[in-house]
Amino acid sequence: MISFQHVTYRYPQPAGSQPAAPALDDLSVQIDEGELILVIGPSGAGKSTFLRCLNGLTPHFYGGQLSGQVQVAGRDPVALGPQGMAHAVGMVFQDPETQFVADQVEDELVFGMENQALPPALMRKRVEEVLDQLTIAHLRGRRMSTLSGGEKQRVAIASVLTMNPDVLVLDEPTSQLDPQSAEEVLVAIRRLNEDLGLTVILAEHRLERVVQFVDRVLCLPGPGGQTLLDDPRTVMAAVDLNPPLASLGKAKGWQPLPLTVKQARRFLPRGRSSLAMERSAAAESATLAADGARRAAQPAAATPALATVEGVSFDYRGHPALRGVSFALQPGEVVALMGRNGSGKSTLLKLLAGLHKPGRGSVRLTRAGQEILDTRSAPLEEIVRLVGYVPQNPGALLFKDTVLEELAFTRQGHKLPPDPAADRALLARLGLVGQAERYPRDLSSGQRQRVALAAILVAEPALLLLDEPTRGLDYAQKEALSAILLEQRRLGRAVLLATHDVELAARCADRVLLLGDGQVVVDGPTRQVMTGSLIFASQVNKLYRDPRYLVVEDALMDDTSRARSETGPSE
């Protein structure tokens, strides 16, 4: 179905600049009809470029130089271009908003079929099928501008499925989906693959969600690395891009390497799961008591909240997004804002950033521990001196010619002195030092995400708002992001991150706010909210069923403590 023979591709470079490394370097792979292939690799390794080659966007839209031969469904994408490949390849981009052309969901679903002049009866049948497959029938009459990021992602997938392509190409299809929606979408894709023999190629960073669904994994390691294409367990054992369960399995020497909780549970000592369930209530009580004591010991009570949200409601053209939301953000805490798609997370961040005004209630910000700003009346230039906001689409913040100029522009806007050395140090911590002179919009999605974060961090905001910050980030970059968030906490700043990434929340959040239908359902310590949940628990917690275990380090620390108790104190 798909053949790459010695394919090398370089993006166009500005005149006078040094040639960059090729995005694809002598790539040769063969993919059979009906396979479900997962494409992985570090951010910037060429995953999106590989996908764009399948329908001719590379090089027809992006320019540059391509050598070698590409064949997809018996066609040559380089010769035919995107128009000639439209019947064979359906593609969903990382930023689904970029491919929408209609203002209403149902109009978007039929747009491609209308261009193919399909009979109305067939169009109606396909629309009903994809609405049911992706469980978005309730969205059919909605305007696109009122949808959340995750809802837009599902609509984009549905609009491509209505075209009935030979090859379905998905670039991070679950990056903006809550865990339940992501599983529903992946199950639907797997069903299409198995029942119809549809060839599916998808790139994804959150491997814990998808690796168990695929037939083979293609790893693009980046410059100088060796391309791998093999079954999931073989590739996971050979690479460093591991979800938590695989990392735990490697650390403990489990063979064969488990990819699911079901596979990992057989490695637990006999009776371990039942014992954990028996003592779960007592352990949870002890854990929550410790969390409560820690929170009580924090000096937050003596310090005014950085942000206070009281009874806030907000509507989009009559569609309620938030209803009576109240909470406070204290200095020195990281709060994860979680909930299913459309629950109001992004809306809440925009209210705190001053981009929306509350319909009812108030959002107040504290400056220098004393002065209060009410976002309903405070000018935006006053709010941005306190609040740094990185939206779901980081490209909205990037418009300068180089990455370093983006950081310098932020300093200038906040009347801060230039500091190129500090800017480069920040880029190094975010893994971007090699991109300092690059044009930001030429970078991968994950790299743009980190550039936008760096451009906000240089202003040292007291309150940092992040909307899906791990979109496009590999595991190493997520570790670096976690370290930066914890550093912000140590500096006495507050961080509120809207995320569907339960592993990030488990690693660095002190507290979880769970939204449902525009209301705060739960507001409590991370272990309390995330323990035992069918949807919002981490992989390690699902494995051990014990509130003491949220991340890999918890399980490895337990092994260390057990070994010391068995051997006794050292000399």
C-alpha positions in Angstrom: 0.0 0.0 0.0 2.8 2.4 0.9 6.4 2.4 -0.3 9.2 4.8 0.5 12.5 4.2 -1.4 15.5 6.2 -0.3 13.4 9.3 0.4 15.3 12.4 1.5 13.6 15.7 2.1 14.8 19.2 3.1 12.5 22.1 3.9 13.3 25.4 2.1 15.9 27.6 3.8 16.2 31.4 3.8 18.8 32.8 1.4 22.2 32.9 2.9 21.4 30.5 5.8 23.3 27.3 6.5 21.6 24.2 5.2 19.6 22.5 7.9 19.6 18.7 8.4 17.1 16.9 6.2 13.7 16.2 7.8 13.8 12.7 6.2 17.2 11.2 5.4 17.3 8.2 3.0 14.1 6.7 4.4 13.0 3.3 3.0 9.9 1.6 4.5 7.2 -0.8 3.2 3.6 -0.8 4.7 1.1 -3.4 3.7 -2.5 -2.8 2.9 -4.8 -3.0 5.9 -2.1 -2.3 8.5 -2.5 0.0 11.5 0.9 1.8 11.9 2.0 4.0 14.7 4.7 6.6 13.9 6.8 7.7 16.9 10.0 9.7 17.4 11.3 12.7 19.2 9.7 16.1 18.5 11.1 17.3 15.2 12.2 13.9 14.0 10.1 14.2 10.8 6.9 12.4 11.8 4.6 15.1 10.3 6.8 15.4 7.3 6.5 11.7 6.7 2.7 11.9 6.9 2.6 14.9 4.5 4.5 12.9 1.9 1.6 10.5 1.7 -0.8 12.9 0.1 1.7 15.2 -1.7 1.6 18.2 0.6 5.4 17.6 0.8 6.8 19.0 -1.4 3.8 20.7 -3.3 2.6 22.9 -0.4 5.8 23.2 1.7 8.4 23.5 -1.1 11.9 22.2 -0.4 13.8 19.4 -2.1 12.6 15.8 -2.2 14.5 12.9 -3.7 13.7 9.2 -3.9 10.4 7.5 -4.7 7.1 7.5 -2.9 4.1 5.2 -3.8 0.7 5.2 -2.1 -2.1 3.0 -3.2 -0.4 2.6 -6.6 -0.1 6.4 -7.0 2.8 8.8 -7.0 2.0 11.7 -4.6 4.9 13.8 -5.9 3.6 13.7 -9.4 -0.2 14.0 -8.6 0.0 16.4 -5.6 -2.7 16.8 -2.9 -5.6 17.2 -5.5 -4.7 14.0 -7.2 -4.4 12.1 -3.9 -7.6 13.4 -2.3 -9.6 10.3 -3.2 -7.0 7.9 -1.9 -5.6 9.6 1.3 -7.6 11.3 4.0 -5.5 13.4 6.4 -6.2 15.0 9.8 -3.7 17.6 10.8 -2.2 18.5 14.2 -4.2 21.7 14.2 -7.6 20.6 13.0 -8.8 24.2 12.8 -6.6 24.7 9.7 -8.7 22.3 7.6 -12.2 23.6 8.4 -14.1 25.5 5.7 -17.7 25.5 7.0 -19.2 27.3 9.9 -21.4 24.5 11.1 -20.5 20.9 12.0 -22.8 19.1 9.6 -21.9 21.4 6.7 -18.2 20.6 7.4 -18.9 16.8 7.3 -20.6 17.0 3.9 -18.2 19.6 2.2 -15.8 17.0 0.8 -18.5 14.7 -0.4 -20.3 17.6 -2.1 -17.0 18.4 -4.0 -17.0 14.8 -5.2 -20.7 15.1 -6.3 -21.9 12.1 -4.3 -25.6 11.4 -4.3 -27.5 13.1 -1.4 -28.7 9.8 0.0 -25.1 8.4 0.3 -24.0 11.6 1.9 -26.7 11.4 4.5 -25.8 7.8 5.3 -22.1 8.5 5.7 -22.8 11.5 8.0 -25.0 9.4 10.3 -22.4 6.6 10.4 -19.5 8.9 11.4 -21.6 10.8 13.9 -22.3 7.5 15.6 -18.8 6.1 15.2 -17.2 9.1 17.0 -20.1 9.8 19.3 -20.6 13.4 18.2 -24.2 13.3 17.1 -25.0 16.0 19.7 -22.6 18.4 17.9 -24.2 18.2 14.4 -26.0 21.5 14.7 -23.3 23.4 16.6 -21.2 26.3 15.1 -17.5 25.5 14.8 -16.6 28.6 16.8 -18.4 27.2 19.9 -16.6 23.9 20.0 -13.7 23.0 22.3 -10.3 21.9 20.9 -11.1 18.2 21.5 -14.5 18.5 19.9 -12.9 20.1 16.8 -10.5 17.3 16.7 -13.2 14.7 16.5 -15.1 16.7 13.9 -12.0 16.8 11.8 -11.6 13.1 12.0 -15.3 12.6 11.1 -15.0 14.9 8.1 -12.2 12.8 6.7 -13.9 9.5 7.3 -17.0 10.6 5.3 -14.7 10.6 2.2 -14.1 6.9 2.6 -10.3 7.0 1.8 -8.0 4.1 1.1 -5.5 5.4 3.6 -6.4 7.3 6.8 -3.6 9.6 8.0 -3.8 11.1 11.5 -1.3 13.5 13.1 -1.7 13.3 16.9 -5.4 12.5 16.8 -5.8 12.3 20.6 -3.7 15.3 21.6 -6.7 17.4 22.6 -9.0 14.6 23.7 -9.9 13.6 27.3 -8.9 9.9 28.1 -12.4 8.6 27.6 -12.9 10.4 24.2 -9.4 9.3 23.1 -10.2 5.6 23.8 -13.5 5.9 21.9 -11.8 7.4 18.9 -9.0 4.8 18.9 -11.5 2.0 19.3 -13.5 3.4 16.3 -10.3 3.7 14.2 -9.3 0.1 15.1 -12.8 -1.1 14.2 -12.6 0.6 10.8 -9.2 -1.0 10.3 -10.4 -4.5 11.2 -13.8 -4.5 9.7 -13.1 -2.6 6.5 -9.4 -3.3 6.1 -8.7 0.5 6.1 -5.0 1.3 6.1 -4.3 3.7 9.0 -1.1 5.7 9.7 -1.1 7.7 12.8 1.6 9.7 14.6 1.3 10.1 18.4 3.3 11.1 21.4 1.0 9.7 24.1 2.0 6.1 23.5 0.2 4.8 26.7 -3.0 5.6 24.9 -2.4 3.9 21.5 0.5 1.4 21.4 -1.7 -1.5 22.3 -4.0 -0.9 19.3 -1.5 -1.0 16.5 0.0 -3.7 14.3 3.5 -2.2 13.9 5.4 0.8 15.1 7.6 3.0 12.9 10.2 4.9 14.9 11.9 7.9 13.2 14.8 8.7 15.5 15.9 12.0 14.0 19.3 12.9 12.5 21.9 10.1 12.7 19.5 7.5 14.2 18.4 4.1 12.8 14.8 3.8 11.6 12.9 0.9 13.1 9.7 -0.7 11.9 8.6 -3.7 13.9 5.9 -5.0 16.3 5.1 -2.7 19.3 6.9 -4.7 22.0 10.1 -5.0 20.0 10.3 -1.3 19.2 9.3 -0.2 22.8 12.1 -2.4 24.2 14.7 -0.8 21.8 13.9 2.9 22.2 13.8 5.5 25.0 10.4 6.9 24.2 8.5 4.8 26.7 5.1 5.3 28.4 5.2 4.9 32.2 4.2 1.2 32.2 7.0 0.3 29.7 9.5 2.4 31.8 8.5 0.5 34.9 8.8 -2.8 33.1 12.3 -2.0 31.9 13.4 -0.9 35.4 12.1 -4.0 37.0 13.3 -6.4 34.2 9.8 -7.7 33.3 9.9 -9.9 30.2 8.1 -9.9 27.9 7.7 -6.1 28.2 4.1 -5.2 29.2 2.2 -2.7 27.1 -1.0 -2.7 29.0 -2.1 -2.8 32.7 -3.5 -6.3 32.1 -0.1 -7.6 30.8 1.8 -5.9 33.7 -0.5 -7.2 36.5 0.8 -10.8 36.0 4.3 -9.6 37.2 2.9 -8.4 40.6 3.5 -10.8 43.6 0.6 -13.3 44.1 -2.2 -11.7 45.9 -0.7 -8.2 45.5 -3.8 -6.8 43.7 -6.3 -8.2 46.2 -4.2 -7.1 49.1 -4.0 -3.6 47.7 -7.8 -3.5 47.3 -8.3 -4.7 50.9 -6.1 -2.0 52.3 -7.1 0.6 49.8 -9.5 2.5 52.1 -7.0 2.6 55.0 -4.1 3.6 52.7 -6.2 6.3 51.0 -7.2 7.7 54.3 -3.6 7.9 55.5 -2.5 9.4 52.2 -5.2 12.0 52.2 -4.4 12.9 55.8 -0.7 13.4 54.9 -1.8 15.6 51.9 -4.1 17.6 54.2 -1.3 18.1 56.7 1.1 19.2 54.0 -1.4 21.7 52.6 -2.2 23.0 56.1 1.5 23.5 56.7 1.9 25.7 53.6 2.0 29.4 54.2 -0.7 30.0 51.7 -3.3 31.0 54.3 -1.2 34.0 55.3 -0.8 35.1 51.7 -3.5 36.5 49.5 -4.6 34.3 46.6 -3.0 35.2 43.3 -6.4 34.7 41.6 -9.9 34.4 43.0 -12.8 33.1 40.8 -16.2 33.6 42.4 -19.5 32.4 41.0 -18.3 32.8 37.4 -20.7 31.9 34.5 -20.1 32.4 30.8 -22.1 31.6 27.6 -21.1 31.3 23.9 -24.1 32.6 22.0 -26.6 31.1 24.3 -24.5 27.9 24.8 -23.5 27.7 28.5 -19.7 27.0 29.0 -19.3 27.8 32.7 -21.9 27.8 35.5 -21.1 29.3 38.9 -17.5 28.3 39.1 -15.6 29.3 42.3 -12.0 28.6 43.4 -8.7 30.3 44.3 -5.1 29.9 43.2 -2.5 30.3 45.9 1.2 31.3 45.3 3.5 28.3 45.1 1.1 25.7 43.8 0.6 23.8 40.5 -3.1 23.1 39.8 -4.3 20.7 37.0 -7.6 21.6 35.4 -9.1 18.4 34.1 -12.4 17.3 32.6 -13.9 15.9 29.5 -13.9 17.8 26.2 -16.3 20.8 26.3 -16.4 21.0 30.1 -15.1 24.7 30.0 -11.4 24.4 30.7 -10.1 26.6 27.9 -12.9 29.1 28.6 -11.8 29.3 32.2 -8.2 30.0 31.3 -9.3 32.8 28.9 -11.3 34.4 31.7 -8.3 34.4 34.0 -6.2 35.9 31.2 -8.7 38.7 30.6 -9.6 37.6 27.1 -13.2 36.9 28.1 -15.3 38.9 30.6 -17.5 36.9 33.0 -21.2 37.0 32.2 -21.9 36.7 36.0 -19.5 36.6 38.9 -16.0 37.9 39.1 -12.3 37.1 38.4 -9.9 39.0 40.6 -6.1 39.1 40.5 -3.7 40.2 43.2 -0.7 42.3 42.4 2.3 42.5 44.8 0.2 40.7 47.5 -2.1 43.7 47.9 -3.7 45.5 45.0 -6.7 43.7 43.4 -7.4 43.8 39.7 -10.9 42.9 38.5 -10.7 41.5 35.0 -14.1 43.0 34.1 -12.7 46.5 34.3 -8.9 46.1 34.3 -7.2 46.9 31.0 -5.6 43.9 29.3 -2.1 45.5 29.4 -2.4 45.5 33.3 -3.5 41.8 33.3 -0.7 40.6 31.1 1.9 42.0 33.6 0.6 39.4 36.1 -0.6 36.5 33.9 1.2 34.5 31.2 -1.1 32.5 28.9 -0.1 29.8 26.4 -3.2 28.8 24.3 -3.8 25.4 22.7 -2.6 26.8 19.4 0.9 28.2 20.2 1.2 29.6 16.7 -1.2 32.4 17.8 1.7 33.9 19.8 4.5 33.5 17.3 5.1 36.2 14.6 8.8 37.2 14.7 11.5 36.1 12.3 13.6 34.0 14.8 13.0 32.2 18.1 15.4 34.6 20.0 13.5 37.6 18.6 10.2 36.1 20.1 11.8 36.2 23.5 13.3 39.6 23.0 9.9 41.0 21.9 8.3 39.8 25.2 11.1 41.5 27.2 10.6 44.7 25.3 6.8 44.6 25.8 7.2 44.2 29.5 9.9 46.9 29.6 12.6 44.4 30.7 16.2 44.8 29.7 17.6 42.6 26.9 19.3 39.4 28.2 20.4 37.2 25.3 22.4 34.9 27.6 19.4 34.2 29.9 17.2 33.7 26.8 19.6 31.1 25.4 19.8 29.4 28.8 16.0 29.1 28.9 15.9 27.7 25.4 18.6 25.1 26.4 16.4 23.9 29.3 13.5 23.5 26.8 15.7 21.6 24.3 15.5 24.5 21.8 19.1 25.9 21.8 19.6 24.5 18.3 16.5 26.3 17.0 17.4 29.8 18.4 17.9 31.3 14.9 15.1 29.4 13.2 11.8 30.9 11.9 9.3 29.8 14.6 6.5 28.7 12.2 8.9 26.3 10.4 9.2 24.3 13.6 7.3 21.2 14.5 4.2 21.5 16.7 6.0 20.4 19.8 8.8 22.8 19.2 6.4 25.7 18.6 4.7 24.8 21.9 8.0 25.1 23.7 8.9 28.4 21.9 5.6 29.9 23.0 6.2 28.8 26.6 9.7 30.3 26.6 8.3 33.6 25.2 5.9 33.8 28.1 8.3 32.6 30.8 10.9 35.3 30.1 8.4 37.9 31.6 8.3 35.9 34.9 4.5 36.0 35.3 3.1 35.5 38.8 0.3 33.3 37.3 1.1 30.9 34.4 -1.9 29.5 32.4 -1.2 26.6 30.1 -3.7 25.0 27.7 -2.7 21.4 26.8 1.0 22.1 27.3 2.2 18.6 26.4 0.6 18.7 22.9 3.4 17.7 20.5 5.9 16.9 23.3 7.8 13.6 23.6 8.5 12.0 27.0 11.9 13.7 27.5 10.4 17.1 26.8 7.5 16.4 29.2 10.1 15.7 31.9 11.7 19.1 31.1 8.3 20.8 31.2 7.6 19.2 34.6 10.9 20.4 36.0 10.1 24.0 34.8 6.6 23.9 36.4 8.0 22.7 39.7 10.6 25.5 39.5 7.8 28.0 39.1 6.2 26.6 42.2 9.5 26.9 44.1 9.7 30.6 43.1 6.3 31.2 44.6 4.3 31.5 41.4 1.0 29.7 40.6 0.5 27.5 37.6 -2.9 26.4 36.3 -2.7 23.9 33.4 -5.7 22.6 31.5 -4.7 19.1 30.4 -5.9 15.7 29.5 -2.5 14.3 30.2 -3.1 12.3 33.4 0.6 11.4 33.7 1.7 15.1 33.7 -0.9 15.9 36.4 0.2 12.9 38.5 3.8 14.0 38.3 3.7 17.7 39.1 0.2 18.9 40.2 -0.5 19.6 43.9 -4.2 19.8 43.3 -6.7 18.9 40.7 -9.8 20.8 39.7 -12.2 18.5 37.8 -14.8 20.3 35.7 -18.0 18.8 34.4 -20.7 20.6 32.4 -19.2 23.9 33.2 -19.1 23.3 37.0 -16.4 22.3 39.5 -17.2 18.7 40.3 -14.1 18.0 42.5 -11.4 20.2 43.9 -8.9 18.3 46.0 -5.3 17.0 46.4 -4.0 15.1 43.4 -3.8 11.7 45.0 -7.4 12.0 46.2 -8.8 12.9 42.8 -6.7 10.6 40.6 -6.6 7.5 42.8 -8.9 4.7 41.7 -10.5 6.6 38.8 -11.4 4.6 35.7 -10.6 7.6 33.5 -8.2 10.0 35.3 -5.9 7.6 37.1 -2.3 7.2 35.9 -1.1 3.9 34.5 0.9 3.1 37.6 -2.1 3.7 39.8 -4.3 1.5 37.7 -1.7 -1.2 38.0 -1.2 -1.1 41.8 -4.7 0.1 42.8 -3.1 1.8 45.7 -3.1 5.6 46.4 0.6 5.5 47.3 1.5 4.8 43.7 0.9 7.5 41.1 4.2 7.6 39.1 7.0 5.2 38.2 9.2 6.6 41.0 6.7 5.6 43.6 6.9 2.0 42.6 10.7 2.0 42.3 11.0 3.7 45.7 8.9 1.0 47.2 11.2 -1.7 45.9 14.2 0.2 47.4 12.5 0.4 50.8 11.5 -3.3 50.7 15.1 -4.3 49.8 16.5 -2.3 52.7 14.1 -3.8 55.2 15.0 -7.3 54.0 18.8 -6.8 54.2 18.8 -4.7 57.3 20.8 -1.5 57.8 24.2 -1.2 56.1 27.4 -1.2 58.1 
